[in-house]
Amino acid sequence: MKILIIEDNIELHQSIKKALTDEQYTCESAYSIQEATYLINMYTYDCVLLDLTLPDGSGLDLLPLIKQNGREEGVIIITAKGALEDKITGLKLGADDYLTKPFHLSELSVRIYSLIRRTKFQGNNDMCYDDLRIELDTQTVYYKDQVVDALTKMEYKLLLFFVSNPKRVLSKEAIAENLIGDFADNFAQFDFIYAHIKNLKKKLKKAQCDQYIKSVYGMGYKFDSSNN
C-alpha cells in the first residue's frame, strides 16, 4: 500500500513517514503544493495525508486534483486545532477523514488502515482470491487454510498488489513503483523485481499454490487462477 504524505513540518513529516514505513507502507513525500501536484499527476496512491497549511497555498486546492477522473485515493486531512470550517470544506470536496493536530501516530495508523480497508477491500479484514486468503491485520497469508511461510516486507507488498489487481497485466514499472515508490525511476533494470517474484512464487509453491503468478511475455506479470 502506497501513501503520499503532504506535510511541511519536517519533524512531524519524518515521524509519520518512519512510523508508516515500519508498518510496511511505501511512503512518498511532498512539502508543498508544487511538489504534491507533480507527484499526484505522475503517480497513484492508496491514501493521501493532506496538511491544509502549506507554504505555497492551501491543501484544499489539491483535493479536486486528487479526486479528478475517478481516482480512488482516500484522503485524510491533517488540520490545526479549531479549523472547523476547513474540515467541513475538505469533506465536501471529497476528503474521507480528518485528524486534528496534535495527534498520536497510533491513531493515524488506525485511521489509515480503516480507510484503506473501506476503500480497497470493501470493509473486510481479510482479502481473498480463489483459495488464497490474506489477513490484513496480522499480514498472514493462507492457501486452503494452510499458512504460507512468512513473507518478507517486499514479498507481502508484492502479493497484496497482485491480489488487489487480479487478471490485470502489471508492468515491471508499475510493480517497482508500488514496491519502492518514485525511487523506481532510478532503476534502468528491474532485477530486484524478478528476485522478489521468484522468492514469492517459491513460498507459494511450497504451500501448493504455484499457479497464480504468470509471466506475460514482453509486458509484465498477471495474477490469475485460470489456465489461460
C-alpha positions in Angstrom: 0.0 0.0 0.0 1.4 3.4 -1.0 0.9 6.6 1.0 1.6 10.2 -0.1 2.4 12.4 2.9 1.8 16.1 2.2 3.1 18.0 5.3 5.6 20.9 5.5 6.5 20.4 9.2 9.7 18.4 8.7 9.8 16.8 12.2 6.2 15.7 12.0 6.6 14.6 8.4 9.6 12.4 9.2 7.9 10.9 12.3 4.8 9.9 10.2 7.0 8.5 7.5 9.1 6.4 9.8 6.0 5.0 11.7 4.2 4.1 8.4 7.3 2.6 6.8 7.7 0.4 9.9 4.2 -0.8 9.2 5.3 -1.8 5.7 3.6 1.1 3.8 5.5 2.6 0.9 5.7 6.3 1.7 6.4 9.3 -0.6 6.9 12.9 0.5 5.7 16.3 -0.5 6.3 19.5 1.5 4.5 22.0 -0.7 1.6 22.4 -3.2 4.1 22.3 -6.1 5.8 19.1 -5.0 2.4 17.4 -4.3 1.0 18.5 -7.7 3.9 16.9 -9.5 3.6 13.6 -7.6 -0.2 13.4 -7.9 0.0 14.0 -11.7 2.7 11.3 -12.0 1.6 8.5 -9.6 -1.4 7.0 -7.9 -1.7 6.2 -4.2 -3.8 4.2 -1.8 -4.0 7.0 0.7 -3.0 10.7 0.8 -2.3 12.5 4.1 -3.0 16.2 3.4 -1.9 19.1 5.6 -4.1 22.1 4.8 -1.5 24.8 5.7 1.4 24.6 3.2 4.0 27.2 2.4 2.7 27.9 -1.1 -1.1 27.6 -0.5 -3.9 25.7 1.0 -4.0 21.9 0.8 -7.7 22.3 0.0 -6.6 23.3 -3.5 -5.2 19.9 -4.1 -8.4 18.0 -3.4 -10.0 18.5 -6.8 -6.8 17.2 -8.4 -6.6 14.2 -6.2 -10.3 13.3 -6.9 -10.4 14.0 -10.6 -11.2 11.5 -13.3 -12.5 8.9 -10.9 -9.2 8.4 -9.0 -9.7 6.3 -5.9 -7.1 7.7 -3.4 -8.5 8.0 0.1 -7.7 11.4 1.7 -7.1 12.1 5.4 -6.9 15.8 6.1 -4.5 17.0 8.8 -5.7 20.3 10.3 -4.9 22.7 13.1 -7.0 22.7 16.2 -10.2 24.7 15.8 -10.1 24.8 11.9 -13.7 23.6 11.7 -14.6 25.4 8.5 -11.6 23.9 6.7 -12.6 20.4 7.9 -16.1 20.9 6.6 -14.9 22.3 3.3 -12.4 19.4 2.9 -15.0 16.8 3.5 -17.4 18.5 1.0 -14.5 18.5 -1.6 -14.1 14.7 -1.2 -11.8 14.1 1.7 -12.6 10.9 3.6 -11.5 11.7 7.2 -9.6 14.2 9.2 -7.2 14.4 12.2 -6.6 17.4 14.3 -3.0 18.3 15.4 -1.5 17.2 17.7 -2.4 13.5 17.3 -0.9 10.2 18.2 0.8 8.2 15.4 -1.1 5.1 16.6 -4.4 6.9 15.9 -3.2 7.9 12.5 -2.3 4.3 11.7 -5.7 3.1 12.7 -7.4 5.8 10.5 -5.3 4.8 7.5 -5.9 1.1 8.0 -9.7 1.7 8.3 -9.7 4.0 5.3 -7.8 1.6 3.0 -9.9 -1.4 4.3 -13.1 0.6 3.4 -12.0 1.9 0.0 -9.9 -1.0 -1.2 -11.3 -4.1 0.5 -15.0 -3.3 1.0 -14.6 -3.1 4.7 -13.2 -6.6 5.1 -10.4 -7.6 7.4 -9.4 -10.4 5.0 -8.6 -10.2 1.4 -9.4 -13.3 -0.7 -8.8 -14.5 -4.2 -9.9 -18.1 -5.0 -8.3 -20.3 -2.3 -5.8 -17.6 -1.2 -6.6 -15.5 1.9 -4.6 -12.6 3.4 -5.4 -11.5 6.9 -4.8 -7.8 6.6 -4.4 -7.0 10.3 -1.8 -9.8 11.0 -0.4 -9.9 7.5 -0.7 -13.6 7.5 -1.3 -15.5 4.2 -3.2 -18.7 3.9 -3.8 -21.1 1.0 -6.7 -23.5 1.6 -6.3 -22.7 5.3 -2.7 -23.7 5.3 -0.3 -20.9 6.5 2.1 -19.8 3.8 5.7 -19.4 5.0 6.2 -15.9 6.4 6.8 -13.4 3.7 9.3 -10.6 3.7 8.2 -7.0 3.6 8.6 -6.8 -0.2 7.0 -10.2 -0.8 4.0 -9.2 1.2 3.6 -5.9 -0.6 4.1 -7.6 -3.9 1.4 -10.3 -3.1 -1.0 -7.6 -1.9 -0.5 -5.6 -5.1 -1.2 -8.7 -7.2 -4.3 -9.7 -5.3 -5.6 -6.2 -5.5 -5.3 -6.3 -9.3 -6.4 -9.8 -10.3 -6.3 -10.8 -14.0 -4.7 -7.4 -14.9 -1.3 -7.4 -16.7 1.0 -5.4 -14.4 4.2 -3.9 -16.0 7.5 -4.1 -14.3 7.5 -0.4 -13.9 4.1 -0.4 -12.1 5.3 -3.2 -9.8 8.5 -1.3 -9.0 6.6 1.9 -8.3 4.3 0.0 -5.9 7.2 -1.6 -4.0 9.6 1.4 -3.7 7.7 4.4 -4.8 9.1 7.1 -7.1 12.6 5.7 -6.5 11.7 3.2 -9.2 12.5 5.9 -11.7 16.2 5.5 -10.8 16.3 1.8 -11.9 17.1 1.1 -15.5 16.8 -2.7 -14.8 14.4 -4.5 -12.6 16.4 -7.5 -11.4 15.2 -6.8 -7.9 11.6 -7.4 -9.1 12.5 -10.8 -10.6 14.2 -11.8 -7.3 11.2 -10.9 -5.2 8.7 -12.6 -7.6 10.9 -15.7 -7.7 11.0 -15.9 -3.9 7.3 -15.3 -3.5 6.5 -18.0 -6.1 8.8 -20.4 -4.2 6.9 -19.8 -0.9 3.5 -20.1 -2.6 4.6 -23.3 -4.4 5.6 -24.8 -1.0 2.0 -24.3 0.1 0.8 -26.0 -3.1 -0.2 -22.6 -4.6 2.1 -22.2 -7.6 -0.2 -21.4 -10.4 -1.3 -17.8 -9.8 1.6 -15.6 -10.8 2.1 -15.7 -14.5 4.6 -14.1 -16.8 3.2 -12.2 -19.8 5.9 -12.0 -22.4 7.2 -8.5 -23.1 4.6 -6.9 -20.8 5.0 -8.0 -17.2 3.0 -10.3 -14.9 -0.6 -11.3 -14.2 -2.2 -12.8 -11.1 -4.8 -15.3 -12.4 -6.0 -18.7 -11.2 -7.3 -19.7 -14.6 -5.3 -21.8 -17.1 -5.4 -19.2 -19.8 
